[in-house]
């Protein structure tokens, strides 16, 4: 199977990531609407929200900090998957060294190296009021992922300039 | 760039149109236009050979170096 091009592994991943991001967006919208319209039950200080179609439910402490954490993590996940789908969309094209992939890789780098760690600290300290930092592996993964996308951005930038020169060789 | 493409002059001397030359050497009119306008980054020896053959000239008749 081809890796790049209109009918390739990139096209497959584009549809997968775009579908998951749309499903997650629908899920986020549903949970927010359910919180606003009180479509959940509260028992012993914990809320229980039924998820339609799946039959499962979300349970957490019925506190603003928990609800905000769930919302922020979902937004981060949607953005991450949406950017990944955009990257694979750009790889679907015949010429893979294009401006679209560079733009999306830059955004992915910012998301992983800046927004991700900041969000991690915000959730831990000001929002959840935790005294010790436990989820260090999440932070390490974000930084590794961010560094890979940073290097890929420069690789694709170099590829784009070589491609442009090649296109102008008559 | 200090390399100047004098293709228009040679074409005028031979009473040839860009379209005709493009067909003779087997490149698109768009690429020939890029070459004539000096926007091209490089020229392949095969293209240069085809142009020289079609116009019966030397590479120096088409390309010239001008001090900036």
gemmi code that builds the backbone of each chain (N, CA, C; Angstrom):
import gemmi

chains = {
    "A": [
        ("UNK", (0.848, -1.207, 0.000), (0.000, 0.000, 0.000), (0.880, 1.251, 0.000)),
        ("UNK", (0.445, 2.260, -0.740), (1.229, 3.500, -0.808), (1.122, 4.278, 0.508)),
        ("UNK", (2.161, 5.009, 0.832), (2.165, 5.805, 2.058), (1.566, 7.188, 1.798)),
        ("UNK", (1.974, 7.808, 0.671), (1.473, 9.148, 0.313), (0.620, 9.071, -0.950)),
        ("UNK", (-0.197, 10.116, -1.151), (-1.015, 10.183, -2.369), (-2.493, 10.074, -2.070)),
        ("UNK", (-3.311, 10.253, -3.132), (-4.777, 10.271, -2.924), (-5.355, 8.970, -2.338)),
        ("UNK", (-4.879, 7.795, -2.822), (-5.362, 6.524, -2.258), (-4.171, 5.882, -1.552)),
        ("UNK", (-4.044, 6.152, -0.271), (-2.854, 5.697, 0.462), (-3.158, 5.559, 1.951)),
        ("UNK", (-2.122, 5.190, 2.683), (-2.233, 5.068, 4.140), (-2.533, 6.434, 4.769)),
        ("UNK", (-1.977, 7.493, 4.175), (-2.227, 8.862, 4.655), (-3.709, 9.205, 4.550)),
        ("UNK", (-4.327, 8.821, 3.443), (-5.759, 9.090, 3.246), (-6.580, 8.342, 4.302)),
        ("UNK", (-6.168, 7.087, 4.584), (-6.848, 6.264, 5.580), (-6.770, 6.934, 6.964)),
        ("UNK", (-5.548, 7.365, 7.330), (-5.372, 8.025, 8.634), (-6.103, 9.367, 8.700)),
        ("UNK", (-6.182, 10.054, 7.567), (-6.915, 11.326, 7.527), (-8.373, 11.089, 7.913)),
        ("UNK", (-8.990, 10.093, 7.285), (-10.405, 9.816, 7.582), (-10.582, 9.333, 9.025)),
        ("UNK", (-9.656, 8.513, 9.525), (-9.740, 7.991, 10.898), (-9.656, 9.154, 11.902)),
        ("UNK", (-8.590, 9.973, 11.785), (-8.388, 11.056, 12.758), (-9.486, 12.123, 12.664)),
        ("UNK", (-9.923, 12.423, 11.425), (-10.972, 13.435, 11.270), (-12.277, 12.922, 11.890)),
        ("UNK", (-12.590, 11.628, 11.695), (-13.814, 11.046, 12.256), (-13.766, 11.080, 13.781)),
        ("UNK", (-12.610, 10.680, 14.357), (-12.504, 10.661, 15.823), (-12.648, 12.081, 16.378)),
        ("UNK", (-12.034, 13.076, 15.691), (-12.127, 14.448, 16.195), (-13.576, 14.954, 16.136)),
        ("UNK", (-14.313, 14.567, 15.091), (-15.725, 14.979, 14.980), (-16.557, 14.307, 16.087)),
        ("UNK", (-16.282, 13.012, 16.323), (-17.009, 12.281, 17.376), (-16.720, 12.915, 18.749)),
        ("UNK", (-15.447, 13.259, 18.971), (-15.071, 13.884, 20.250), (-15.729, 15.256, 20.416)),
        ("UNK", (-15.812, 16.007, 19.308), (-16.467, 17.326, 19.354), (-17.954, 17.169, 19.690)),
        ("UNK", (-18.578, 16.161, 19.083), (-19.991, 15.885, 19.364), (-20.157, 15.489, 20.835)),
        ("UNK", (-19.200, 14.689, 21.335), (-19.242, 14.235, 22.727), (-19.076, 15.419, 23.692)),
        ("UNK", (-18.146, 16.323, 23.352), (-17.920, 17.523, 24.180), (-19.178, 18.393, 24.204)),
        ("UNK", (-19.769, 18.592, 23.025), (-20.997, 19.399, 22.931), (-22.108, 18.771, 23.764)),
        ("UNK", (-22.207, 17.430, 23.682), (-23.243, 16.724, 24.439), (-23.037, 16.903, 25.949)),
        ("UNK", (-21.802, 16.722, 26.426), (-21.547, 16.839, 27.872), (-21.807, 18.268, 28.367)),
        ("UNK", (-21.383, 19.256, 27.564), (-21.598, 20.646, 27.980), (-23.092, 20.963, 28.045)),
        ("UNK", (-23.828, 20.493, 27.027), (-25.291, 20.715, 27.007), (-25.948, 19.999, 28.191)),
        ("UNK", (-25.461, 18.782, 28.504), (-26.013, 18.010, 29.617), (-25.751, 18.717, 30.950)),
        ("UNK", (-24.572, 19.336, 31.098), (-24.281, 20.085, 32.339), (-25.171, 21.317, 32.460)),
        ("UNK", (-25.387, 21.988, 31.320), (-26.197, 23.212, 31.332), (-27.673, 22.876, 31.611)),
        ("UNK", (-28.155, 21.806, 31.011), (-29.580, 21.468, 31.140), (-29.865, 20.450, 32.262)),
        ("UNK", (-28.872, 20.169, 33.112), (-29.029, 19.267, 34.266), (-29.454, 17.847, 33.894)),
        ("UNK", (-28.935, 17.316, 32.796), (-29.295, 15.950, 32.408), (-28.272, 14.962, 32.959)),
        ("UNK", (-28.170, 14.901, 34.272), (-27.265, 13.959, 34.941), (-27.748, 13.768, 36.386)),
        ("UNK", (-27.258, 12.727, 37.027), (-27.675, 12.485, 38.407), (-26.478, 12.703, 39.342)),
        ("UNK", (-26.774, 13.152, 40.555), (-25.705, 13.369, 41.531), (-25.940, 12.458, 42.732)),
        ("UNK", (-24.908, 11.692, 43.098), (-25.004, 10.783, 44.242), (-23.694, 10.802, 45.012)),
        ("UNK", (-23.745, 11.031, 46.299), (-22.569, 11.111, 47.183), (-21.498, 12.072, 46.641)),
        ("UNK", (-21.963, 13.191, 46.142), (-21.024, 14.218, 45.653), (-20.403, 13.891, 44.318)),
        ("UNK", (-20.880, 12.818, 43.653), (-20.337, 12.447, 42.336), (-21.448, 12.487, 41.295)),
        ("UNK", (-21.134, 12.990, 40.117), (-22.166, 13.026, 39.075), (-22.042, 11.801, 38.176)),
        ("UNK", (-23.162, 11.436, 37.585), (-23.216, 10.285, 36.682), (-23.973, 10.723, 35.432)),
        ("UNK", (-23.265, 10.768, 34.319), (-23.898, 11.227, 33.074), (-23.910, 10.083, 32.062)),
        ("UNK", (-25.124, 9.699, 31.648), (-25.254, 8.606, 30.680), (-24.837, 9.088, 29.288)),
        ("UNK", (-24.087, 8.242, 28.591), (-23.698, 8.579, 27.213), (-24.622, 7.811, 26.272)),
        ("UNK", (-25.345, 8.546, 25.402), (-26.254, 7.844, 24.493), (-25.503, 6.971, 23.487)),
        ("UNK", (-26.172, 5.975, 22.959), (-25.666, 5.007, 21.952), (-24.675, 3.995, 22.532)),
        ("UNK", (-23.742, 4.459, 23.381), (-22.724, 3.543, 23.924), (-23.284, 2.766, 25.124)),
        ("UNK", (-24.097, 3.455, 25.918), (-24.672, 2.820, 27.092), (-23.800, 2.974, 28.327)),
        ("UNK", (-22.634, 3.556, 28.162), (-21.715, 3.777, 29.282), (-22.021, 5.145, 29.932)),
        ("UNK", (-21.270, 5.510, 30.954), (-21.521, 6.805, 31.602), (-20.213, 7.431, 32.099)),
        ("UNK", (-20.254, 8.748, 32.283), (-19.080, 9.448, 32.829), (-19.376, 9.709, 34.295)),
        ("UNK", (-18.392, 9.403, 35.146), (-18.565, 9.656, 36.576), (-17.339, 10.399, 37.098)),
        ("UNK", (-17.594, 11.422, 37.869), (-16.498, 12.175, 38.502), (-17.076, 12.969, 39.664)),
        ("UNK", (-16.187, 13.599, 40.449), (-16.666, 14.435, 41.549), (-17.448, 15.609, 40.971)),
        ("UNK", (-18.596, 15.895, 41.602), (-19.424, 16.981, 41.096), (-18.874, 18.308, 41.591)),
        ("UNK", (-17.777, 18.714, 40.973), (-17.128, 19.979, 41.324), (-16.775, 20.699, 40.028)),
        ("UNK", (-16.703, 22.008, 40.111), (-16.376, 22.806, 38.927), (-15.007, 22.410, 38.370)),
        ("UNK", (-14.040, 22.142, 39.287), (-12.672, 21.816, 38.854), (-12.646, 20.531, 37.999)),
        ("UNK", (-13.426, 19.524, 38.405), (-13.461, 18.260, 37.647), (-14.090, 18.451, 36.275)),
        ("UNK", (-15.195, 19.211, 36.257), (-15.898, 19.453, 34.979), (-14.993, 20.251, 34.028)),
        ("UNK", (-14.299, 21.260, 34.602), (-13.394, 22.083, 33.790), (-12.238, 21.244, 33.243)),
        ("UNK", (-11.717, 20.341, 34.081), (-10.617, 19.465, 33.642), (-11.050, 18.583, 32.478)),
        ("UNK", (-12.227, 17.964, 32.617), (-12.742, 17.100, 31.529), (-12.879, 17.908, 30.239)),
        ("UNK", (-13.455, 19.127, 30.375), (-13.673, 19.986, 29.197), (-12.345, 20.348, 28.536)),
        ("UNK", (-11.380, 20.781, 29.358), (-10.075, 21.196, 28.805), (-9.358, 20.038, 28.118)),
        ("UNK", (-9.388, 18.849, 28.749), (-8.719, 17.680, 28.148), (-9.386, 17.299, 26.827)),
        ("UNK", (-10.727, 17.384, 26.806), (-11.440, 17.057, 25.562), (-11.093, 18.053, 24.458)),
        ("UNK", (-11.040, 19.355, 24.798), (-10.700, 20.383, 23.799), (-9.285, 20.130, 23.254)),
        ("UNK", (-8.354, 19.814, 24.187), (-6.966, 19.534, 23.775), (-6.927, 18.322, 22.833)),
        ("UNK", (-7.660, 17.288, 23.188), (-7.696, 16.064, 22.363), (-8.283, 16.333, 20.986)),
        ("UNK", (-9.357, 17.146, 20.950), (-9.991, 17.472, 19.661), (-9.003, 18.228, 18.772)),
        ("UNK", (-8.331, 19.239, 19.361), (-7.358, 20.029, 18.590), (-6.229, 19.161, 18.059)),
        ("UNK", (-5.717, 18.268, 18.928), (-4.611, 17.378, 18.553), (-5.013, 16.477, 17.381)),
        ("UNK", (-6.189, 15.863, 17.493), (-6.647, 14.953, 16.433), (-6.986, 15.702, 15.154)),
        ("UNK", (-7.534, 16.925, 15.302), (-7.870, 17.737, 14.131), (-6.596, 18.124, 13.373)),
        ("UNK", (-5.556, 18.524, 14.124), (-4.285, 18.886, 13.481), (-3.640, 17.672, 12.821)),
        ("UNK", (-3.695, 16.525, 13.491), (-3.148, 15.291, 12.897), (-3.885, 14.941, 11.607)),
        ("UNK", (-5.227, 15.129, 11.625), (-6.002, 14.830, 10.410), (-5.613, 15.794, 9.286)),
        ("UNK", (-5.355, 17.067, 9.642), (-4.927, 18.052, 8.631), (-3.575, 17.690, 8.038)),
        ("UNK", (-2.667, 17.164, 8.888), (-1.341, 16.753, 8.412), (-1.482, 15.599, 7.415)),
        ("UNK", (-2.312, 14.620, 7.769), (-2.504, 13.488, 6.856), (-3.255, 13.914, 5.593)),
        ("UNK", (-4.096, 14.955, 5.708), (-4.796, 15.490, 4.529), (-3.767, 16.087, 3.558)),
        ("UNK", (-2.779, 16.795, 4.140), (-1.725, 17.386, 3.305), (-0.854, 16.300, 2.672)),
        ("UNK", (-0.657, 15.177, 3.392), (0.155, 14.074, 2.846), (-0.592, 13.288, 1.764)),
        ("UNK", (-1.907, 13.508, 1.699), (-2.755, 12.867, 0.702), (-2.508, 13.444, -0.704)),
        ("UNK", (-1.969, 14.673, -0.726), (-1.759, 15.346, -2.017), (-0.619, 14.690, -2.793)),
        ("UNK", (-0.575, 14.955, -4.088), (0.466, 14.361, -4.937), (1.841, 14.909, -4.547)),
        ("UNK", (1.905, 16.221, -4.293), (3.170, 16.834, -3.851), (3.094, 16.976, -2.333)),
        ("UNK", (3.913, 16.199, -1.619), (3.783, 16.195, -0.151), (4.474, 17.391, 0.513)),
        ("UNK", (5.469, 17.983, -0.190), (6.143, 19.154, 0.397), (5.330, 20.394, 0.045)),
        ("UNK", (4.310, 20.668, 0.835), (3.460, 21.826, 0.567), (3.339, 22.689, 1.821)),
        ("UNK", (2.780, 23.885, 1.613), (2.682, 24.838, 2.724), (1.710, 24.374, 3.812)),
        ("UNK", (0.693, 23.610, 3.411), (-0.331, 23.142, 4.352), (0.267, 22.285, 5.460)),
        ("UNK", (1.153, 21.374, 5.079), (1.749, 20.476, 6.081), (2.674, 21.248, 7.022)),
        ("UNK", (3.395, 22.242, 6.494), (4.314, 23.033, 7.332), (3.507, 23.818, 8.378)),
        ("UNK", (2.400, 24.438, 7.919), (1.535, 25.223, 8.819), (0.968, 24.343, 9.937)),
        ("UNK", (0.471, 23.165, 9.567), (-0.136, 22.271, 10.564), (0.894, 21.657, 11.501)),
        ("UNK", (2.097, 21.377, 10.984), (3.158, 20.847, 11.864), (3.604, 21.902, 12.868)),
        ("UNK", (3.641, 23.176, 12.429), (3.999, 24.274, 13.343), (2.968, 24.367, 14.470)),
        ("UNK", (1.690, 24.292, 14.079), (0.605, 24.367, 15.076), (0.675, 23.180, 16.039)),
        ("UNK", (1.020, 21.991, 15.502), (1.131, 20.791, 16.340), (2.297, 20.942, 17.337)),
        ("UNK", (3.384, 21.564, 16.868), (4.539, 21.813, 17.741), (4.144, 22.746, 18.879)),
        ("UNK", (3.440, 23.832, 18.529), (2.995, 24.800, 19.552), (2.074, 24.106, 20.556)),
        ("UNK", (1.159, 23.288, 20.030), (0.190, 22.587, 20.880), (0.902, 21.652, 21.867)),
        ("UNK", (1.929, 20.949, 21.393), (2.614, 19.970, 22.240), (3.685, 20.568, 23.133)),
        ("UNK", (4.386, 21.576, 22.641), (5.487, 22.120, 23.440), (5.066, 23.265, 24.364)),
        ("UNK", (4.006, 23.983, 24.006), (3.591, 25.131, 24.838), (2.228, 24.882, 25.504)),
        ("UNK", (1.196, 24.715, 24.666), (-0.167, 24.613, 25.213), (-0.325, 23.377, 26.115)),
        ("UNK", (0.195, 22.225, 25.656), (0.076, 20.974, 26.417), (0.665, 21.071, 27.826)),
        ("UNK", (1.977, 21.412, 27.940), (2.568, 21.508, 29.286), (1.898, 22.565, 30.170)),
        ("UNK", (1.530, 23.727, 29.561), (0.865, 24.791, 30.345), (-0.476, 24.261, 30.894)),
        ("UNK", (-1.213, 23.576, 30.028), (-2.501, 22.999, 30.419), (-2.315, 21.956, 31.533)),
        ("UNK", (-1.239, 21.172, 31.394), (-0.922, 20.147, 32.389), (-0.704, 20.774, 33.771)),
        ("UNK", (0.088, 21.860, 33.799), (0.355, 22.543, 35.074), (-0.903, 23.228, 35.613)),
        ("UNK", (-1.677, 23.849, 34.690), (-2.908, 24.539, 35.107), (-3.886, 23.558, 35.748)),
        ("UNK", (-4.016, 22.373, 35.128), (-4.958, 21.369, 35.657), (-4.476, 20.871, 37.019)),
        ("UNK", (-3.151, 20.673, 37.135), (-2.615, 20.138, 38.392), (-2.708, 21.110, 39.566)),
        ("UNK", (-2.257, 22.342, 39.335), (-2.170, 23.274, 40.472), (-3.370, 24.215, 40.644)),
        ("UNK", (-3.600, 25.187, 39.764), (-4.717, 26.119, 40.049), (-6.101, 25.468, 39.974)),
        ("UNK", (-6.284, 24.471, 39.097), (-7.632, 23.904, 38.932), (-7.902, 22.779, 39.937)),
        ("UNK", (-7.049, 21.755, 39.953), (-7.304, 20.597, 40.827), (-6.682, 20.747, 42.225)),
        ("UNK", (-5.862, 21.776, 42.420), (-5.212, 22.059, 43.723), (-4.413, 20.862, 44.251)),
        ("UNK", (-3.690, 20.153, 43.370), (-2.884, 19.016, 43.817), (-1.583, 19.542, 44.409)),
        ("UNK", (-1.078, 18.829, 45.408), (0.152, 19.308, 46.068), (1.414, 18.780, 45.382)),
        ("UNK", (1.310, 17.592, 44.792), (2.493, 17.051, 44.115), (2.185, 16.741, 42.646)),
        ("UNK", (3.266, 16.814, 41.852), (3.098, 16.599, 40.425), (3.330, 15.127, 40.098)),
        ("UNK", (2.239, 14.403, 39.775), (2.366, 12.954, 39.578), (2.475, 12.540, 38.098)),
        ("UNK", (1.701, 13.214, 37.272), (1.630, 12.761, 35.863), (2.786, 13.288, 35.016)),
        ("UNK", (4.008, 13.008, 35.459), (5.190, 13.495, 34.742), (5.320, 12.825, 33.370)),
        ("UNK", (4.846, 11.555, 33.261), (4.966, 10.832, 31.982), (4.183, 11.512, 30.864)),
        ("UNK", (3.036, 12.131, 31.217), (2.247, 12.863, 30.210), (3.039, 14.031, 29.652)),
        ("UNK", (3.709, 14.736, 30.567), (4.516, 15.898, 30.191), (5.685, 15.475, 29.297)),
        ("UNK", (6.341, 14.368, 29.677), (7.475, 13.856, 28.884), (7.009, 13.458, 27.486)),
        ("UNK", (5.858, 12.778, 27.421), (5.306, 12.369, 26.116), (4.987, 13.573, 25.244)),
        ("UNK", (4.409, 14.611, 25.864), (4.065, 15.829, 25.120), (5.318, 16.482, 24.551)),
        ("UNK", (6.369, 16.550, 25.378), (7.616, 17.187, 24.934), (8.287, 16.363, 23.822)),
        ("UNK", (8.290, 15.027, 23.975), (8.884, 14.171, 22.930), (8.102, 14.348, 21.614)),
        ("UNK", (6.781, 14.325, 21.710), (5.914, 14.482, 20.542), (6.129, 15.859, 19.893)),
        ("UNK", (6.249, 16.867, 20.747), (6.477, 18.244, 20.275), (7.816, 18.395, 19.582)),
        ("UNK", (8.870, 17.762, 20.152), (10.204, 17.838, 19.552), (10.222, 17.141, 18.199)),
        ("UNK", (9.531, 15.994, 18.116), (9.469, 15.277, 16.820), (8.780, 16.164, 15.777)),
        ("UNK", (7.667, 16.790, 16.168), (6.961, 17.632, 15.194), (7.758, 18.884, 14.848)),
        ("UNK", (8.575, 19.384, 15.815), (9.434, 20.545, 15.538), (10.471, 20.189, 14.468)),
        ("UNK", (11.112, 19.019, 14.632), (12.113, 18.585, 13.647), (11.453, 18.295, 12.299)),
        ("UNK", (10.267, 17.686, 12.344), (9.549, 17.396, 11.093), (9.185, 18.684, 10.355)),
        ("UNK", (8.835, 19.737, 11.119), (8.502, 21.033, 10.507), (9.674, 21.531, 9.677)),
        ("UNK", (10.903, 21.454, 10.284), (12.086, 21.947, 9.568), (12.458, 21.027, 8.408)),
        ("UNK", (12.231, 19.735, 8.546), (12.495, 18.787, 7.449), (11.578, 19.129, 6.265)),
        ("UNK", (10.301, 19.367, 6.569), (9.351, 19.682, 5.497), (9.601, 21.072, 4.898)),
        ("UNK", (10.091, 22.013, 5.732), (10.436, 23.341, 5.206), (11.570, 23.232, 4.191)),
        ("UNK", (12.584, 22.408, 4.555), (13.732, 22.181, 3.668), (13.252, 21.483, 2.392)),
        ("UNK", (12.390, 20.481, 2.569), (11.835, 19.758, 1.429), (11.051, 20.673, 0.507)),
        ("UNK", (10.314, 21.621, 1.102), (9.514, 22.565, 0.311), (10.406, 23.461, -0.541)),
        ("UNK", (11.535, 23.923, 0.059), (12.437, 24.797, -0.717), (13.127, 24.012, -1.836)),
        ("UNK", (13.506, 22.753, -1.565), (14.121, 21.907, -2.602), (13.101, 21.631, -3.718)),
        ("UNK", (11.857, 21.371, -3.307), (10.770, 21.121, -4.269), (10.550, 22.338, -5.168)),
        ("UNK", (10.549, 23.544, -4.547), (10.350, 24.781, -5.315), (11.464, 24.974, -6.326)),
        ("UNK", (12.720, 24.703, -5.893), (13.863, 24.842, -6.808), (13.762, 23.836, -7.951)),
        ("UNK", (13.335, 22.629, -7.600), (13.193, 21.574, -8.618), (12.112, 21.940, -9.641)),
        ("UNK", (11.012, 22.541, -9.125), (9.933, 22.955, -10.025), (10.383, 24.052, -10.977)),
        ("UNK", (11.371, 24.855, -10.539), (11.855, 25.959, -11.373), (13.108, 25.579, -12.167)),
        ("UNK", (13.405, 24.278, -12.213), (14.498, 23.821, -13.076), (13.876, 23.376, -14.390)),
        ("UNK", (14.233, 24.097, -15.454), (13.592, 23.831, -16.753), (14.468, 22.868, -17.570)),
    ],
    "B": [
        ("UNK", (19.244, 38.033, -10.522), (20.347, 37.102, -10.815), (21.214, 37.678, -11.924)),
        ("UNK", (22.521, 37.407, -11.888), (23.424, 37.992, -12.881), (23.488, 37.212, -14.192)),
        ("UNK", (22.802, 36.080, -14.265), (22.722, 35.348, -15.534), (21.473, 35.826, -16.279)),
        ("UNK", (21.674, 36.324, -17.479), (20.556, 36.862, -18.269), (20.216, 35.884, -19.396)),
        ("UNK", (18.924, 35.665, -19.594), (18.474, 34.767, -20.670), (18.048, 35.636, -21.865)),
        ("UNK", (18.771, 35.485, -22.967), (18.479, 36.295, -24.162), (17.644, 35.529, -25.187)),
        ("UNK", (16.765, 34.734, -24.724), (15.974, 33.876, -25.603), (15.065, 34.688, -26.526)),
        ("UNK", (14.523, 35.797, -26.005), (13.613, 36.636, -26.804), (14.329, 37.199, -28.026)),
        ("UNK", (15.596, 37.633, -27.835), (16.376, 38.213, -28.934), (16.617, 37.163, -30.026)),
        ("UNK", (17.042, 35.964, -29.584), (17.333, 34.887, -30.550), (16.057, 34.472, -31.287)),
        ("UNK", (14.957, 34.431, -30.538), (13.667, 34.064, -31.163), (13.263, 35.097, -32.216)),
        ("UNK", (13.453, 36.381, -31.892), (13.103, 37.466, -32.818), (13.972, 37.403, -34.071)),
        ("UNK", (15.257, 37.087, -33.876), (16.186, 36.980, -35.025), (15.753, 35.865, -35.989)),
        ("UNK", (15.187, 34.810, -35.400), (14.789, 33.655, -36.222), (13.301, 33.665, -36.581)),
        ("UNK", (12.642, 34.739, -36.240), (11.199, 34.883, -36.535), (10.368, 33.711, -35.996)),
        ("UNK", (10.677, 33.323, -34.791), (9.974, 32.188, -34.173), (9.146, 32.673, -32.987)),
        ("UNK", (8.039, 32.005, -32.771), (7.206, 32.355, -31.618), (7.530, 31.394, -30.470)),
        ("UNK", (7.264, 31.831, -29.261), (7.531, 31.001, -28.068), (6.818, 29.661, -28.154)),
        ("UNK", (5.571, 29.717, -28.640), (4.760, 28.495, -28.745), (5.442, 27.476, -29.657)),
        ("UNK", (5.959, 27.976, -30.766), (6.616, 27.096, -31.744), (7.866, 26.462, -31.130)),
        ("UNK", (8.652, 27.286, -30.421), (9.883, 26.770, -29.793), (9.544, 25.726, -28.728)),
        ("UNK", (8.505, 26.044, -27.931), (8.089, 25.112, -26.871), (7.730, 23.751, -27.459)),
        ("UNK", (7.030, 23.779, -28.589), (6.645, 22.525, -29.256), (7.868, 21.787, -29.804)),
        ("UNK", (8.809, 22.572, -30.342), (10.009, 21.971, -30.936), (10.885, 21.282, -29.893)),
        ("UNK", (11.004, 21.911, -28.734), (11.912, 21.347, -27.712), (11.191, 20.468, -26.679)),
        ("UNK", (9.891, 20.433, -26.786), (9.120, 19.536, -25.923), (8.976, 19.980, -24.477)),
        ("UNK", (8.843, 21.289, -24.247), (8.501, 21.772, -22.899), (7.234, 22.617, -22.991)),
        ("UNK", (6.614, 22.878, -21.860), (5.367, 23.642, -21.900), (5.666, 25.128, -22.116)),
        ("UNK", (4.653, 25.832, -22.592), (4.813, 27.284, -22.794), (5.055, 27.991, -21.465)),
        ("UNK", (4.409, 27.461, -20.425), (4.560, 28.053, -19.082), (6.010, 27.971, -18.625)),
        ("UNK", (6.640, 26.789, -18.846), (8.044, 26.621, -18.453), (8.973, 27.482, -19.296)),
        ("UNK", (8.640, 27.627, -20.575), (9.458, 28.476, -21.448), (9.359, 29.934, -20.998)),
        ("UNK", (8.169, 30.304, -20.572), (7.955, 31.668, -20.077), (8.778, 31.922, -18.807)),
        ("UNK", (8.828, 30.895, -17.908), (9.642, 31.005, -16.677), (11.119, 31.192, -17.055)),
        ("UNK", (11.549, 30.442, -18.063), (12.941, 30.516, -18.515), (13.245, 31.895, -19.104)),
        ("UNK", (12.313, 32.400, -19.927), (12.528, 33.694, -20.597), (12.531, 34.853, -19.603)),
        ("UNK", (11.677, 34.733, -18.585), (11.568, 35.838, -17.614), (12.707, 35.845, -16.600)),
        ("UNK", (13.534, 34.809, -16.609), (14.674, 34.745, -15.685), (14.292, 34.263, -14.300)),
        ("UNK", (13.062, 33.718, -14.169), (12.613, 33.218, -12.862), (13.110, 31.800, -12.589)),
        ("UNK", (13.620, 31.140, -13.635), (14.091, 29.752, -13.475), (15.322, 29.704, -12.568)),
        ("UNK", (15.390, 28.661, -11.734), (16.515, 28.505, -10.810), (17.681, 27.800, -11.500)),
        ("UNK", (17.347, 26.928, -12.460), (18.396, 26.176, -13.160), (17.875, 25.719, -14.515)),
        ("UNK", (18.803, 25.346, -15.394), (18.409, 24.826, -16.704), (19.145, 23.505, -16.935)),
        ("UNK", (18.398, 22.498, -17.369), (19.012, 21.188, -17.600), (19.833, 21.239, -18.888)),
        ("UNK", (20.933, 20.468, -18.934), (21.739, 20.394, -20.150), (20.895, 19.904, -21.318)),
        ("UNK", (19.972, 18.981, -21.034), (19.129, 18.421, -22.107), (18.231, 19.509, -22.709)),
        ("UNK", (17.707, 20.413, -21.854), (16.859, 21.514, -22.338), (17.695, 22.493, -23.159)),
        ("UNK", (18.894, 22.793, -22.633), (19.799, 23.724, -23.315), (20.193, 23.161, -24.689)),
        ("UNK", (20.471, 21.865, -24.704), (20.847, 21.190, -25.949), (19.694, 21.271, -26.956)),
        ("UNK", (18.482, 21.021, -26.469), (17.302, 21.056, -27.349), (17.079, 22.462, -27.901)),
        ("UNK", (17.280, 23.475, -27.066), (17.091, 24.865, -27.521), (18.148, 25.212, -28.589)),
        ("UNK", (19.399, 24.854, -28.298), (20.495, 25.153, -29.235), (20.263, 24.452, -30.569)),
        ("UNK", (19.754, 23.230, -30.492), (19.500, 22.440, -31.704), (18.359, 23.082, -32.509)),
        ("UNK", (17.298, 23.469, -31.789), (16.121, 24.044, -32.456), (16.432, 25.414, -33.056)),
        ("UNK", (17.251, 26.196, -32.358), (17.528, 27.569, -32.824), (18.844, 27.670, -33.597)),
        ("UNK", (19.538, 26.550, -33.694), (20.843, 26.494, -34.381), (21.781, 27.594, -33.852)),
        ("UNK", (21.993, 27.534, -32.553), (22.851, 28.548, -31.926), (23.718, 27.915, -30.843)),
        ("UNK", (24.534, 28.720, -30.191), (25.413, 28.274, -29.110), (24.786, 28.669, -27.762)),
        ("UNK", (25.139, 27.938, -26.682), (24.590, 28.330, -25.366), (24.877, 29.796, -25.022)),
        ("UNK", (26.014, 30.308, -25.481), (26.369, 31.702, -25.176), (25.446, 32.701, -25.865)),
        ("UNK", (24.789, 32.270, -26.942), (23.833, 33.165, -27.619), (22.573, 33.352, -26.764)),
        ("UNK", (22.295, 32.350, -25.937), (21.068, 32.388, -25.112), (21.346, 32.936, -23.710)),
        ("UNK", (22.470, 32.492, -23.166), (22.802, 32.893, -21.787), (23.974, 33.864, -21.758)),
        ("UNK", (23.870, 34.836, -20.885), (24.969, 35.799, -20.742), (25.146, 36.144, -19.273)),
        ("UNK", (26.389, 36.494, -18.912), (26.653, 36.893, -17.521), (26.803, 38.405, -17.459)),
        ("UNK", (26.049, 39.027, -16.566), (26.144, 40.490, -16.397), (26.518, 40.785, -14.963)),
        ("UNK", (27.523, 41.677, -14.774), (27.933, 42.039, -13.410), (26.820, 42.843, -12.748)),
        ("UNK", (26.531, 42.497, -11.484), (25.424, 43.193, -10.777), (25.871, 44.564, -10.281)),
    ],
}
model = gemmi.Model(1)
for chain_id, residues in chains.items():
    chain = gemmi.Chain(chain_id)
    for i, (resn, *xyz) in enumerate(residues, 1):
        res = gemmi.Residue()
        res.name, res.seqid = resn, gemmi.SeqId(i, " ")
        for name, pos in zip(("N", "CA", "C"), xyz):
            atom = gemmi.Atom()
            atom.name, atom.element = name, gemmi.Element(name[0])
            atom.pos, atom.b_iso = gemmi.Position(*pos), 0.0
            res.add_atom(atom)
        chain.add_residue(res)
    model.add_chain(chain)
structure = gemmi.Structure()
structure.add_model(model)
structure.setup_entities()
